[in-house]
């Protein structure tokens, strides 16, 4: 727990204040009997929040008027003290200190510090953020979490769903829905990947949804009838397998022809290289092709011998010719292997009958159209399945969350009723928390919408959470307690003082309450503030200073 904070800027009558020491249970920052403000109660509360890793102190009056400074603080766990320093100038750095707040040179990030606190307080629950959780229950002026109608809201701009998620994690129930959440994320990912693949045409697209799907089915049926009629009319004694074999054989023969053409070109290349090696010439393919076109029977070798000075000449070193020839020979060997492989496939197909090219082309065209339409419909069905899977995963997650929220709702409402009943001699309606769905809630005291009742409900809610969960501490500023009726405050003080966890409150006008309440406040005061240079910083900024006073 937090056992101490101190700072050179905390002063009283011109002298540095001694360290502010804290204890288990209630810790009171006590103000004046007349309730005067601007003496530093809220700033002291924000300094406590700062020690827990909060940031609201950075925009407090103390920083505004005093300037940047360092807060030193000590936590104690299992009897061992841990010393730290945090400056408003570099608030993301938490300096580890030795006794007496001597800097050790070890610096933690704020996240490391928060994780350390989470571990030490034994609230290292799945998905839980220490700062988000603590911020929700440190209700101090300037933190924007004092809306008595929305007590679950911990941070500015935080939506209801986020507030509920934080509460679920604090009750350590997130682990019960983690598998459902993981399944939903996986389904979202699969759907996203499929849509990306469709976007880049890796899978067919079906524009038009179910209507287009039905149109495709009708077109597939029509094309299949055409295909069947084509086969029946022109092919006797052959089934679809024979046609497919014939098509494949035709494709293989075409591939073989292309390979043989490439082979002939490579062999001509070798002939040219041989001539170049023998005569130092390098006729081009264009030269040879043009020559053979007009003189098919020409003796190329003889022509080079006679006309070698009248043709294009290219001076290339013999070593380059030899290297290129070796490379071409390797390409020829590879082509021969491919031709042999294709021929083997052709032989394995065997005799498939005489099917005309015209028939095969028409058959391929119709079948290709059918296959394309089927691929579109397959893509539509896949998309539908992925969307349904995501929807089902989402529904399962919502159902799991709602079931857990029902249990949490009952536990909180039962404890709030218990506390509310202890506040009054007569029976009064207790505040109620109702989760409408997994992403919204309602908080109210039935038939009582008054300001005092709403603030009382928020305080009781915080106390219920403190008691029901591993939440280590809560903080209530004086502005919250001022809005609650005196009788209810007397009862709340009795609940505060029974807590074994730390409760930090700022309070004033103590004489207006019952003697028991006054004794509780006095007996648990850790810091007393007033005017006359007894403010938190030893001075007040809300008073005019005259020239004569300056001279004095």
JOGI-V611576 format. One record per residue. SS is DSSP state (alpha for helix, beta for strand, coil for the rest). D_CENTER is the distance of its C-alpha to the mean C-alpha in Angstrom with 2 decimals. Layout:
ss=SS d_center=D_CENTER
ss=SS d_center=D_CENTER
//
This chain:
ss=coil d_center=31.46
ss=beta d_center=32.02
ss=beta d_center=35.76
ss=beta d_center=36.42
ss=beta d_center=35.52
ss=beta d_center=37.85
ss=coil d_center=38.12
ss=coil d_center=41.09
ss=coil d_center=40.49
ss=coil d_center=41.04
ss=beta d_center=44.79
ss=beta d_center=47.69
ss=coil d_center=51.00
ss=coil d_center=50.22
ss=beta d_center=49.23
ss=beta d_center=45.86
ss=coil d_center=44.85
ss=coil d_center=44.73
ss=coil d_center=41.33
ss=beta d_center=39.98
ss=beta d_center=39.90
ss=coil d_center=37.80
ss=coil d_center=38.38
ss=coil d_center=37.11
ss=coil d_center=37.20
ss=beta d_center=38.12
ss=beta d_center=38.10
ss=beta d_center=39.72
ss=beta d_center=39.74
ss=beta d_center=43.02
ss=coil d_center=44.24
ss=coil d_center=47.64
ss=coil d_center=49.81
ss=coil d_center=49.92
ss=coil d_center=46.13
ss=coil d_center=46.16
ss=coil d_center=42.82
ss=coil d_center=41.74
ss=coil d_center=42.71
ss=coil d_center=39.25
ss=alpha d_center=38.16
ss=alpha d_center=34.71
ss=alpha d_center=34.38
ss=alpha d_center=35.25
ss=alpha d_center=32.60
ss=alpha d_center=29.99
ss=alpha d_center=31.26
ss=alpha d_center=30.58
ss=alpha d_center=27.01
ss=alpha d_center=26.84
ss=alpha d_center=27.94
ss=coil d_center=25.04
ss=coil d_center=22.61
ss=coil d_center=22.62
ss=coil d_center=23.08
ss=alpha d_center=25.29
ss=alpha d_center=28.41
ss=alpha d_center=27.86
ss=alpha d_center=29.07
ss=coil d_center=31.79
ss=alpha d_center=35.51
ss=alpha d_center=36.09
ss=alpha d_center=33.99
ss=alpha d_center=35.34
ss=alpha d_center=38.97
ss=alpha d_center=39.12
ss=coil d_center=36.68
ss=coil d_center=34.28
ss=coil d_center=35.07
ss=beta d_center=33.88
ss=beta d_center=33.23
ss=beta d_center=34.25
ss=beta d_center=33.23
ss=beta d_center=33.72
ss=beta d_center=31.89
ss=beta d_center=33.84
ss=beta d_center=32.69
ss=coil d_center=35.25
ss=coil d_center=37.96
ss=beta d_center=36.43
ss=beta d_center=35.81
ss=beta d_center=32.98
ss=beta d_center=33.65
ss=beta d_center=31.27
ss=beta d_center=31.57
ss=beta d_center=29.18
ss=beta d_center=30.35
ss=coil d_center=29.47
ss=coil d_center=29.91
ss=coil d_center=27.08
ss=coil d_center=25.02
ss=coil d_center=22.10
ss=beta d_center=24.72
ss=beta d_center=26.08
ss=beta d_center=29.46
ss=beta d_center=30.77
ss=beta d_center=34.45
ss=beta d_center=37.48
ss=coil d_center=39.94
ss=coil d_center=41.27
ss=coil d_center=37.98
ss=beta d_center=38.93
ss=beta d_center=36.00
ss=beta d_center=35.42
ss=beta d_center=33.52
ss=beta d_center=30.36
ss=beta d_center=27.40
ss=beta d_center=24.02
ss=beta d_center=20.91
ss=alpha d_center=20.00
ss=alpha d_center=16.92
ss=alpha d_center=19.42
ss=alpha d_center=21.77
ss=alpha d_center=19.42
ss=alpha d_center=18.55
ss=alpha d_center=22.33
ss=alpha d_center=23.17
ss=alpha d_center=20.79
ss=alpha d_center=22.63
ss=alpha d_center=26.02
ss=coil d_center=25.65
ss=coil d_center=24.63
ss=coil d_center=21.53
ss=coil d_center=19.14
ss=coil d_center=17.68
ss=coil d_center=14.66
ss=coil d_center=11.54
ss=coil d_center=13.97
ss=coil d_center=13.75
ss=alpha d_center=17.40
ss=alpha d_center=17.58
ss=alpha d_center=15.95
ss=alpha d_center=18.37
ss=alpha d_center=21.38
ss=alpha d_center=21.02
ss=alpha d_center=21.36
ss=alpha d_center=24.74
ss=beta d_center=26.23
ss=beta d_center=27.92
ss=coil d_center=29.68
ss=coil d_center=31.06
ss=coil d_center=28.74
ss=coil d_center=25.44
ss=coil d_center=25.25
ss=coil d_center=24.61
ss=coil d_center=28.21
ss=coil d_center=28.15
ss=coil d_center=30.36
ss=coil d_center=29.46
ss=coil d_center=25.71
ss=coil d_center=25.70
ss=coil d_center=22.19
ss=coil d_center=20.81
ss=coil d_center=19.95
ss=coil d_center=18.48
ss=coil d_center=19.68
ss=coil d_center=18.01
ss=coil d_center=16.28
ss=coil d_center=16.62
ss=alpha d_center=18.30
ss=alpha d_center=15.50
ss=alpha d_center=13.43
ss=alpha d_center=16.80
ss=alpha d_center=17.50
ss=alpha d_center=14.31
ss=alpha d_center=15.34
ss=alpha d_center=18.81
ss=alpha d_center=17.99
ss=alpha d_center=16.33
ss=alpha d_center=19.41
ss=coil d_center=21.68
ss=coil d_center=19.99
ss=coil d_center=19.57
ss=alpha d_center=15.87
ss=alpha d_center=17.13
ss=alpha d_center=19.29
ss=alpha d_center=16.62
ss=alpha d_center=14.11
ss=alpha d_center=16.08
ss=alpha d_center=16.08
ss=alpha d_center=12.36
ss=alpha d_center=12.13
ss=alpha d_center=14.92
ss=alpha d_center=13.41
ss=alpha d_center=10.33
ss=alpha d_center=13.14
ss=alpha d_center=15.31
ss=alpha d_center=12.93
ss=alpha d_center=12.59
ss=alpha d_center=16.39
ss=alpha d_center=17.14
ss=alpha d_center=15.22
ss=alpha d_center=17.07
ss=alpha d_center=20.28
ss=alpha d_center=20.05
ss=alpha d_center=19.52
ss=alpha d_center=22.49
ss=alpha d_center=24.50
ss=alpha d_center=23.73
ss=coil d_center=25.24
ss=coil d_center=28.02
ss=coil d_center=27.22
ss=coil d_center=27.87
ss=coil d_center=30.28
ss=coil d_center=29.30
ss=coil d_center=30.94
ss=coil d_center=31.29
ss=coil d_center=32.83
ss=alpha d_center=31.11
ss=alpha d_center=33.45
ss=alpha d_center=36.46
ss=alpha d_center=36.21
ss=alpha d_center=35.64
ss=alpha d_center=38.90
ss=alpha d_center=40.71
ss=alpha d_center=39.72
ss=alpha d_center=41.10
ss=alpha d_center=44.38
ss=alpha d_center=44.57
ss=alpha d_center=43.90
ss=alpha d_center=46.73
ss=alpha d_center=49.04
ss=alpha d_center=48.34
ss=alpha d_center=48.84
ss=alpha d_center=52.23
ss=alpha d_center=53.11
ss=alpha d_center=52.18
ss=alpha d_center=54.23
ss=alpha d_center=57.19
ss=alpha d_center=57.02
ss=alpha d_center=57.13
ss=alpha d_center=59.91
ss=alpha d_center=62.05
ss=alpha d_center=61.87
ss=coil d_center=61.15
ss=coil d_center=63.49
ss=coil d_center=62.86
ss=coil d_center=59.34
ss=coil d_center=56.13
ss=alpha d_center=52.56
ss=alpha d_center=52.21
ss=alpha d_center=55.31
ss=alpha d_center=53.98
ss=alpha d_center=50.72
ss=alpha d_center=52.74
ss=alpha d_center=54.92
ss=alpha d_center=51.99
ss=alpha d_center=50.49
ss=alpha d_center=53.91
ss=alpha d_center=54.30
ss=alpha d_center=50.95
ss=alpha d_center=51.93
ss=alpha d_center=55.30
ss=alpha d_center=53.70
ss=alpha d_center=51.46
ss=alpha d_center=54.55
ss=alpha d_center=56.45
ss=alpha d_center=53.76
ss=alpha d_center=53.72
ss=alpha d_center=57.53
ss=alpha d_center=57.54
ss=alpha d_center=55.20
ss=alpha d_center=57.49
ss=alpha d_center=60.55
ss=alpha d_center=58.91
ss=alpha d_center=58.04
ss=alpha d_center=61.61
ss=alpha d_center=63.04
ss=alpha d_center=60.88
ss=alpha d_center=62.43
ss=alpha d_center=65.89
ss=alpha d_center=65.20
ss=alpha d_center=63.97
ss=alpha d_center=67.12
ss=alpha d_center=69.30
ss=alpha d_center=67.47
ss=alpha d_center=67.97
ss=alpha d_center=71.67
ss=alpha d_center=72.47
ss=coil d_center=69.80
ss=coil d_center=68.75
ss=coil d_center=65.44
ss=coil d_center=66.01
ss=coil d_center=62.93
ss=alpha d_center=61.89
ss=alpha d_center=62.94
ss=alpha d_center=66.38
ss=alpha d_center=66.91
ss=alpha d_center=65.70
ss=alpha d_center=67.91
ss=alpha d_center=70.87
ss=alpha d_center=70.59
ss=alpha d_center=70.15
ss=alpha d_center=73.61
ss=coil d_center=75.28
ss=coil d_center=73.92
ss=coil d_center=76.57
ss=coil d_center=76.45
ss=coil d_center=76.79
ss=alpha d_center=73.78
ss=alpha d_center=74.98
ss=alpha d_center=78.40
ss=alpha d_center=76.93
ss=alpha d_center=74.92
ss=alpha d_center=78.07
ss=alpha d_center=80.07
ss=alpha d_center=77.57
ss=coil d_center=75.16
ss=coil d_center=75.97
ss=coil d_center=75.63
ss=coil d_center=72.07
ss=coil d_center=68.71
ss=coil d_center=68.52
ss=coil d_center=65.45
ss=coil d_center=65.99
ss=coil d_center=63.55
ss=coil d_center=64.04
ss=alpha d_center=65.13
ss=alpha d_center=62.25
ss=alpha d_center=59.75
ss=alpha d_center=61.62
ss=alpha d_center=61.65
ss=alpha d_center=57.91
ss=alpha d_center=57.10
ss=alpha d_center=59.55
ss=alpha d_center=57.87
ss=alpha d_center=54.49
ss=alpha d_center=55.97
ss=alpha d_center=57.72
ss=alpha d_center=54.41
ss=alpha d_center=53.01
ss=alpha d_center=56.16
ss=alpha d_center=55.71
ss=alpha d_center=52.13
ss=alpha d_center=53.36
ss=alpha d_center=56.15
ss=alpha d_center=53.70
ss=alpha d_center=51.56
ss=alpha d_center=54.74
ss=alpha d_center=55.89
ss=alpha d_center=52.56
ss=alpha d_center=52.65
ss=alpha d_center=56.30
ss=alpha d_center=55.53
ss=alpha d_center=52.99
ss=alpha d_center=55.64
ss=alpha d_center=58.22
ss=alpha d_center=55.98
ss=alpha d_center=55.60
ss=coil d_center=59.37
ss=coil d_center=61.44
ss=coil d_center=59.56
ss=coil d_center=62.34
ss=coil d_center=63.01
ss=coil d_center=60.29
ss=coil d_center=60.62
ss=alpha d_center=58.03
ss=alpha d_center=58.15
ss=alpha d_center=57.30
ss=alpha d_center=54.46
ss=alpha d_center=52.99
ss=alpha d_center=53.20
ss=alpha d_center=51.85
ss=alpha d_center=48.88
ss=alpha d_center=48.18
ss=alpha d_center=48.15
ss=alpha d_center=46.19
ss=alpha d_center=43.63
ss=alpha d_center=43.22
ss=alpha d_center=42.81
ss=alpha d_center=40.20
ss=alpha d_center=38.20
ss=alpha d_center=38.30
ss=alpha d_center=37.35
ss=alpha d_center=34.36
ss=alpha d_center=33.24
ss=alpha d_center=33.68
ss=alpha d_center=31.89
ss=alpha d_center=28.87
ss=alpha d_center=29.14
ss=alpha d_center=29.41
ss=alpha d_center=26.41
ss=alpha d_center=24.31
ss=alpha d_center=25.77
ss=alpha d_center=25.06
ss=alpha d_center=21.37
ss=alpha d_center=21.11
ss=alpha d_center=23.09
ss=alpha d_center=21.01
ss=alpha d_center=17.79
ss=alpha d_center=19.92
ss=alpha d_center=21.36
ss=alpha d_center=18.12
ss=alpha d_center=16.99
ss=alpha d_center=20.45
ss=alpha d_center=20.47
ss=alpha d_center=17.30
ss=alpha d_center=18.88
ss=alpha d_center=22.16
ss=alpha d_center=20.87
ss=alpha d_center=19.22
ss=alpha d_center=22.43
ss=alpha d_center=24.57
ss=alpha d_center=22.89
ss=alpha d_center=23.08
ss=alpha d_center=26.76
ss=alpha d_center=27.42
ss=alpha d_center=25.65
ss=alpha d_center=27.49
ss=alpha d_center=30.81
ss=alpha d_center=30.42
ss=alpha d_center=29.61
ss=alpha d_center=32.36
ss=alpha d_center=34.88
ss=alpha d_center=34.34
ss=alpha d_center=34.46
ss=alpha d_center=37.70
ss=alpha d_center=39.11
ss=alpha d_center=38.49
ss=alpha d_center=39.71
ss=alpha d_center=42.87
ss=alpha d_center=43.64
ss=alpha d_center=43.70
ss=coil d_center=46.69
ss=coil d_center=50.05
ss=coil d_center=49.69
ss=coil d_center=46.92
ss=coil d_center=44.37
ss=coil d_center=41.34
ss=coil d_center=38.13
ss=beta d_center=34.79
ss=beta d_center=32.58
ss=beta d_center=28.87
ss=beta d_center=28.19
ss=beta d_center=24.92
ss=beta d_center=25.60
ss=beta d_center=22.59
ss=coil d_center=19.16
ss=coil d_center=18.15
ss=beta d_center=21.38
ss=beta d_center=24.14
ss=beta d_center=27.59
ss=beta d_center=29.23
ss=beta d_center=32.97
ss=beta d_center=36.35
ss=coil d_center=38.34
ss=coil d_center=41.23
ss=beta d_center=40.55
ss=coil d_center=38.42
ss=coil d_center=40.09
ss=alpha d_center=38.29
ss=alpha d_center=39.65
ss=alpha d_center=38.61
ss=alpha d_center=35.04
ss=alpha d_center=34.70
ss=alpha d_center=36.41
ss=alpha d_center=33.92
ss=alpha d_center=30.96
ss=alpha d_center=32.72
ss=alpha d_center=33.55
ss=alpha d_center=29.98
ss=alpha d_center=28.83
ss=alpha d_center=31.69
ss=alpha d_center=30.83
ss=alpha d_center=27.25
ss=alpha d_center=28.76
ss=alpha d_center=31.17
ss=alpha d_center=29.01
ss=coil d_center=26.01
ss=coil d_center=25.47
ss=coil d_center=24.82
ss=coil d_center=27.05
ss=beta d_center=28.39
ss=beta d_center=28.70
ss=beta d_center=30.28
ss=beta d_center=32.33
ss=coil d_center=33.93
ss=alpha d_center=37.46
ss=alpha d_center=36.52
ss=alpha d_center=35.05
ss=alpha d_center=38.08
ss=alpha d_center=40.53
ss=coil d_center=39.50
ss=coil d_center=40.43
ss=coil d_center=44.01
ss=alpha d_center=46.13
ss=alpha d_center=46.80
ss=alpha d_center=43.15
ss=alpha d_center=42.43
ss=alpha d_center=45.24
ss=alpha d_center=43.61
ss=alpha d_center=40.12
ss=alpha d_center=41.67
ss=alpha d_center=43.01
ss=alpha d_center=39.57
ss=alpha d_center=38.12
ss=alpha d_center=40.85
ss=alpha d_center=40.39
ss=coil d_center=36.81
ss=coil d_center=36.42
ss=coil d_center=33.05
ss=beta d_center=33.02
ss=beta d_center=33.52
ss=beta d_center=33.88
ss=beta d_center=35.79
ss=beta d_center=37.64
ss=beta d_center=40.91
ss=coil d_center=44.20
ss=coil d_center=47.37
ss=alpha d_center=47.82
ss=alpha d_center=51.51
ss=alpha d_center=50.71
ss=coil d_center=49.52
ss=coil d_center=51.42
ss=alpha d_center=52.88
ss=alpha d_center=50.55
ss=alpha d_center=47.53
ss=alpha d_center=49.20
ss=alpha d_center=49.82
ss=alpha d_center=46.18
ss=alpha d_center=45.05
ss=alpha d_center=47.69
ss=alpha d_center=47.20
ss=coil d_center=43.47
ss=beta d_center=43.51
ss=beta d_center=41.80
ss=beta d_center=42.25
ss=beta d_center=44.93
ss=coil d_center=44.80
ss=coil d_center=47.43
ss=coil d_center=48.96
ss=coil d_center=51.66
ss=coil d_center=49.49
ss=coil d_center=47.92
ss=coil d_center=44.59
ss=coil d_center=41.51
ss=beta d_center=42.13
ss=coil d_center=45.90
ss=coil d_center=46.19
ss=coil d_center=45.42
ss=coil d_center=44.20
ss=coil d_center=45.32
ss=coil d_center=49.04
ss=coil d_center=51.28
ss=coil d_center=53.09
ss=coil d_center=56.64
ss=alpha d_center=58.46
ss=alpha d_center=60.93
ss=alpha d_center=58.19
ss=alpha d_center=56.80
ss=alpha d_center=60.25
ss=coil d_center=60.53
//
